[in-house]
Amino acid sequence: MSSTSVLKIKERLSIVDVISSYISVEQSGRNYRAKCPFHNEKTPSFFISEERGSYYCFGCGAKGDIFSFVENFEGLDFFGSLKLLADRAGVVLELNSKEVKDDKEKYFEIMEEATRFFESKYENNTEVRAYLHSRGLLDKTIKDFRVGYAENNWHSLFDYLSKKGFKKEDIEIVGLIKSKDGRCYDRFRSRIIFPLSDSSGRVIAFSGRIFGSNEKDEAKYLNSPDTPLFNKSNVLFGIDKAKTSIRTRGYSIIVEGQMDLLMSHQALFTNTVAVSGTAFSDSTVDNNSKINNLGLIKRLSPNIIFAFDGDSAGTRATSRASMIALSLDMQVKIANLIEGKDPAEIILDNPETWKDIIKNSLNIISFHLEKICNSTSDIRIRGKKVREIIFPFLVVVKSAIEKSSYIEEIHQRTNIPIKAILEDYDNYEKNNLSLSPKIVEKKDESNNNKIKKKEILEKKIIGIIYWQENKDNKVLEINDFIKIIGEKSFDEIKKIYEPHKEALIFEIENYIDKIKDIGREIREMILNLEEEILNNKKIELQPLDTEEKLVEFDKISKKIQEIKNHRLL
């Protein structure tokens, strides 16, 4: 990829503007700070330098530029973040003619070409168009989501891609064909095709709904297998179109099917994503430390509404997804759907009904409490159902205040004495510790990690040296530092601190902003460092068991006194 494109993007996009479009930031001296999006923290330790176009977190060590931030936040590779930021900056990306495309770039090209192929087949099929229109979809929605059609042919897609110059093994790797007995055939046949994209909008997989004469013989839905581009726990259908709306509205809506998603967006609930063809994981990252679907949703907003079908399968899926979201400390609500209807059908009947359902969604505990209380007035049966249905959710709630509030609500709604609820819950929690979040207590290692005053001073001075590298007016003469470091060479010391360069610069910028007379402060630092070096030498001379040591000790003591006298001037 041309370095010119990268430079153009950086020139047009401020790192503060990019990061603040994802998280809340505030000015702190010449820099900006925020709560780090890459680890949980109460006090902001994530700093952004507009001048240098970089960020650094003192809590977890995350650092980089606009590209690495988007990569890590959205779970993209470099080219994904490049495409996303190029679109935002209005920069056309160009691949140098001499550059060799890596495998992923080839795979993305194949998926894009396949999407165009499916789109063209849809355009030529009046039956599919009529069916989608009957389900309530508008042409604009169909076009925006690039809905296509795979005709009832064993190798039309393979033939098309082969003529485009793509290799059979690459087409198979991305899950578009299958091989058997040395022959290959298209995976998707006689299906309405819904492309799944990563958060930058690149197509990474497909979900196909059967349409035509084979409906009785084939599975209703067929999804792409896991590939180098697609991991079913790392993406949600529609995330590329929903992410901005999730950030601005402050919550996400999770539905099950493709039609549910498209109809919800068409009804202007553009903060909707679907689990179609994907799966939830019980952590925010996968085994390769890549952000997964719930991890990204949580970063965009911790508030989530599940709107799955009201049948038994939908209820089970809602319970599992809610349990995972609660364990990740998300605020979970449930949309109470009309029995026997999915979101797409509800919206088709009346979009205002869908609006009311989302508006009146209940937190997970209240949702189940309402169902329990409506089903019986018998306190004993209510108590049994509370233990069976509600306690499993309550045990994964992390906040003690929230738990207390929910227990009070259970008491108010069921009329079960609060003492009985507390006793039953305590017993349940003791017997189900594996469900509750595991709290790992950190050992106090302060005694083993005390930083000597000399090292603190040395680190500050090195930070100043790094900070002033590209500045015309130097505030520190390096020779003053070199004179007092003794046996260590300046280059050796720099090697020690080089991996922490970014952090040191941010520390110094924040430090300097608070100092009125930086020249005087640096002179004081130099004197303090020299004094610490001499004090360490005095310690090394112990015990004073020779005349030579005594003479050296006295010499050092006099030098220390001279420094103290100089400080008083």
N, C-alpha and C positions, 0 to 999 in steps of 0.2 A: 504494500500500500504506500502510495506516495507520501513522503514526509511533509510535502507542501500542504496536503489536505489536513494533516494533523495540526500544523501551525496555523492554518486559516481558521480552523475550529477554535483553537485556543485564543486566537486574536478576537474572535467574535463573541465568545462566551466567557463571562466572568465566572470564576469558580464559586464565588459567593452566590451568584444568581442560580447556578446549577444546583448547588447543595441546598440552598434555601427553598428550592422548589420541591424538595423531598422532606426536609425537616426544618423545624424552627431554629433560627440562629439569632444571636444578638451581638452587638458590637462590644468589643473588649479592647480598649486602646486602639492600636493600629490594626489589630486582628479582629476576628469574629469567633464566637464560641457557641457550642451547642452540646446537648446530651448525645453521646455517641450512639449511632444507629446500629453499631456492630456488637455491642455488649450492653447489658443492663447496668445503669448507673443512676444515682440520685443527683449528684453534683456534676455539672458540665465539665468535661475534661477533653473535649474534642475541639481543636482550634483550627481555624482556616485563615490562611494568608492570601489576601487578594493580590498583594504586590508580587508574590512568588508563585501564585497559582497552585498552591499546595495545601494539604491538610495533615494534621497529626493528632492522634489520640494518646494522651498520657496514661489512660487506663488500660487499653489493650494493645497499643502499639500500631494500630492501623494508620497507614500513611499513603500518600500518593497525590495524583492530580485528578482532573475531572473524569478522565477515562477509567482510572482504577476505581474511583468512587462509584460510578455507574455500574461497572462490572460487578463490584462486590455487593452493592445495594440491590441490584436487579437480577443477580445470578447469571450474568451474561459472560461471554468470552470477549476478548479485546475487540474483535471485528463487530460484535453485536453492539458494544458501547459506542464504537466509532460510527456505525450506521445511525444509531439513535441520536447522537449528538450532531452528526452531520445534517440530519433532517432538521433538527432544531436550529442549527446555525445557518441553514440555507446553503450548505456547501455540497457540491457534487463530487462524490468520491470517484477517483480514477485509479485503476490498477495499472502499474507500470508494465509495459509490454515485456520487459525482461524478467518480471517476477514470476515465479512458479507458484501456482495455487496449491495451498495445502489441502489435505483431505476434507476438512470441514467445509471449506469454501466450495469444493466440488459437490459435496452433499447438499449444501444449501441451494446451489444452482439447480440440482436435480429436482429438489422439492418445489422450487419456484416454477420450474418448467412443467412439472406434473400438475401444479395448481392451475396454470394457464390452460393445460390440456383439458382438465376436468371442467373448467369454466366454459370452454368452447363447446364441450359436449352438452352442457346444460342449455346453452343458448339455442342449440338445435333440437331440443326436446320439449315439445309443447305439453306433453303429459306431466312431466316433472314440474314445469312451471305452473301448470294448473293446480297440481296438488299442493304446492307451497303457498300459492295464493289462497287456496281453500283453507289452509291452516292459519291464515291471517297475515302472512309475510308480504311486505311491500317490496317492489323491485329494488328500491334504494337499499333496504336492509340486506337483501340477498347479495347485491353487488358489494356493499361495504364489507360483508363477512366472507366474500369470495366463495359463496356456495357453488358447488359444481356437481357433476354427474359422471359416474363410471358406467359406461355402457356394458351390456351383457356380451362381452367378448373376452376370450381367454388371454389374448396378448396384444390388445390395441395400444395400451400405454407403453408396454415394453418396446414394441415396434417403433412407436413415436420417439421415445427417448433414445433408442439405439441410433435412429437416423440423425438425431441431434448430436451424436458423437459421444454419448455417455457409455461407459463400460458396464457390462452385465453385473460384475461383482459389486460395483458401486451402487447400482440400482437395487440390488438385493440387500446390501448393507443398510440402506435407509428404509427397508421394509416395504417396498412397492411391488416386489415380485417374490415368488417362492419357487424353489427348485425341487424336482422329483424325478428320479430315474434319468438324470442328465438333461431333463427338459424343464423349462421355466414357464410360469404363467402369472398373470396379474393377480395380486392379492385382492384388490377391490374390483368387483364386477357387479353390475346391476344394482348400484347403490348411489344414494344422494350423498355427496361428499362435503364434509365440513372441515376445513383446514384448521389445525391448531398451531398457534404461533408462539414464539417466545416473547418476552416483554418488549423487544425492539421491533416486533412485527414480522420477523422472519419465520416462514412456515417450517415447522419441525416434525409434524405428524398429521395424520388424518383420522377422522372418525366417519364411518360410513353407515347410513341407514338403508336397509334393504328396500328396494322399490322395483316392482314388476312381478313377473311370473314365478319367481323362486321364493316368494315371501314365506310360504308354508314350509319349505325345505331348508331354509338357511336361518342362521342366527339373525335376530332383528338388527343388532348393532355389531360392527366389526371395527376394531381400533388398531392403529399401528402398533407393532411390538416395540420394546425398548431398543433404541439404536444409539449410535454415537451422538445424535442430535436430541433424542427424546428419551427422557426418563419420566415415567408416569407420576412420580411423586414430586417432580420439580417444576410443574407448570399447571396452570388452570386454563381451561378454554375461555378465551376472551380477555385474558389479563392485559394484553397489549392495548386494548381499547378501553378497559375499565380502570386502569391504574390511576390516571389523573383524577377521575371522578371519585375514586375511593379516597384519595388524599384530600380533595376539596370538601367532600360531603362528610368525611369523618367516619364512615362505616362501609362495609361491604355486604353484598347479598350473595349467598351461595345457593345455586340451584343445581338440579341434577342433569337435565338433558339439554341437547343443542337447541331445540325449539323453545324451551323455557328461557334460555339465555337470549336468543334473538328477539323473542317477543318482549322480554323485559327491557332490553335496550330500546326497542321500538316504542315502548311506553314511556321512554325517557328516564328509566332507571339504569343509567349507563355505568353505575357502580356495581353491576352484576357480573359474576363469573360462574362457570359451571365445572362440575367434576367429571363431565363426560369424557371417558377415555383416560381419566387420570385417577390418582389415589392419594389419600392423606397419609402422612408419616407422623409419628409421635415425637418428632423433634423439628427444629427449625432449619437444620442442615442435613445433607445426606452424608454418606460415608466418605465422600471426597471433599467434605467441608464446603459444598456448594449449597447456596440458599435454596430451599424447596418452596412448594406452593404456599403452605401456611406461614412459613417464615417470611416470605415476601409480603403476604397479605398483612401480617402483624406489623411489619415495618411501615406499611402505608397507613394502617389504622388498626388499633387493637380491638375495635368494635366490629362484631360480625353477626349477621342474621342468617340462619339456615332456613331455607324454604324448600325442603324436600317434599316429595309426594307423601300424602297422608296414609298410604297403605302400610302393611306390616314391614315390607322391605324398606320403604322410605323411613319408617320410624326407627328401624335398626340402624340404618345409615346415619340418621340424624343423631342418635345416641352416641355412636362411635365417634363421629366427627366432633360433636360437642364436647365429649370427654377429652379428646386431644387438644382442642382449642382452650378449654379450661385449664388443663395442665400446663399450657404455655402462657398462662396468666392473661388470657383474652377475655373480653366481656361478651358473653354469648347470649343471643336472643333467638327465639324460635317463632317463625311465622305460622299462624294457625290457618292452614289451607282448608278450603271447602272440601268436605269428604268426597272422594271419588274423582276429584279434578286436580290436574297438575297446573303449574303457573301459566303455561301457554294457553290452556283452555280457559282459565279464569280471565286472562287478559283479552282473549278473543271475544268472550262474552261481554266484558265491560272493564276497560282499563282502570276506571275509578275504584272498582272493587279491589284490584291489586294494590292500588295506592293505599287504601284503608287497611288492608291486611299487613302491609309493611309497617305502616304507622302504628298499628296496634299490636305489633309483635311483643312477646313477653320474654323476660329473662328465663333461662332454662328451668330454674326452680319453680317460679310462679306458673310457668306453662304446665308442668307436670302436676303441681298442686291443684290447679284448676280442674284438670282432668280427673284427678283422684276424688276431689270433693263433689264433682258432678256425677260421679259413678256410684257413690254410696254415702249414706249418712251415718253408718255404723262406725264408731270410733275405733273399734278393734281392727276392722278391715282397713280403715284409713291408715292406722298405725303400721299394719303389715305392709301396705303398699308404699308408705313413706320409706320404710326400711329397705324394701326391695328396689324401688325406682329412684328415690331422691338421694338417699345416703351415698350411693356410688358416685354421684356428681359432687355432693358436698365434700367428700373426702379429698377431692383433687383441687378444691378451691384453696388458693394460697393465702388469701387475706383473712386474718382472724376476725376482723370487723365485719367483713362480708358474711362469714359463716354465722356469726352471732345474729346478724340481721335476718338471714335466711331462717335460722332456728326460731326466731321470734315470729316470722311470717308463717311458718308451719304451725306454730301454736295458735296464732290468730285465726287461721283458715280452717284448721281441723278440730279445734277445741281440745286437743290432747294437752294435758298438763305439761308445762315447759320442763319441769323436773324429770318427767318420764322420757321426754324427747332427748334431753341431755344425757341421761343414763344410757338409753338405747344407742345414741350416737357414739358415746365414749366406748361402749363395748364393741360396736361395729368397727370403729376406727382401729382399735387394738388388734382386732382379728383380720383387718384388711390393710395392714401397713404398706403392703406392696403397691397399693393403688395410690397412696399419697405421695406427693413430691418428696424426693429424697434431699435432705438438707445436709450438705457436707460442711462441717465446721472446719475453718482454717486454723491451723496451728499458729501460735504466736511465734514468729521467727525473728522478731525484732532484734533479739540479742545477737543472732547470727548474721544479720544484715545491716548492722550499723555502719554508716558511711563516715569515714574519718573527715574531719574538718579540712584537711589538706586536699582530699579528693573532691570535696564539694567546691572548694576554691579553684582547683585545677580545671574542673568541669566547666565552671562559669567562664573562666578566662578562655578556654578552648572554644566555648560557645560564642563568645564575642569575636574571636578570630574568624570563625566560620561566618558569622553574621555580617562582618564588614568586608568580606572577600570581594563583593561586587560593588562596593561603595567607594566614591572618590575621597571622601573625608574619613580618614581612619581615626578611631577613638582610642586605639591601643597600639602601641609600638611593640611589635613582636619581639624585638631584641631585648626589651625590658623583661619579658617573660623568659626568654631563652637564658639570660644571664643567671637566673636564680634556680633553674630546674636541675642544675648539677649534672650528675652522671647520665641522666636520661637525655636522649636527643629529642629535638622537637618533633621530628618525623615519627619516632617511635610512639610518642604520646598521641599524636594525631591518629595513628593506626588503631590505637585502643578505642578512640571515640568516634571513628569514622562511621560505624554502623548506626550510631545514635545522632548523627549530624542534624537530621531534620528536627528531632526533639529538642536538641540543644539550642537551635536557632529560635524555635518557638518560645522556649523558656526565657532566653535573653530578650526577645522582643517584649514579652510581658513584663520582664524585670525592668528593662530600660524605660518603659512607659511611666514607671512610678518614681524614677530618679530625676531630681532637678539638676544636679551637677554630675554628669556622667564621668567627666575627666577626673574629678576628685574621688569618685566612687571606685574607679579602676585603679587609681594610685593606692587607695586603701586596700584593695584586693591583693595587689602585688606585694605590699608590705605584709599583709596577713599570711599570704602563701609562703613568703620567705621565712617568716617567723615559725610557721608550722614545720617547714622543712628542717629548720635548725633545731626545733624541739624534738623532732624525731631522731635527729643525729645524737642529741644528748641522751635519749633513751637507749640508743644502740651502743653507747659507750659504757653503759652499766654492765658489771660493777666497776667502780673506779679503783682498780687494783694495781695500776701501774702509774709511774710518774708521767709517762707519755699521755695516758688517758686524762689525767688530771689537768695537764696543760691544755689539751684540746678542749676539754669541758669548760675550762675558764675562758678560753678564747671564744667559744660559741656563746657563752652567757653574756659576754661583753657585747657581742654582735647583736644579740636579742635586745639588750638594753638600748643600744644605739637606735634600733628600729622603733622601740617604744618612745624614745626621746624625739625621734623624727616625726612620729605620729602626733605628738603634742604641739609641734610647731605650727 
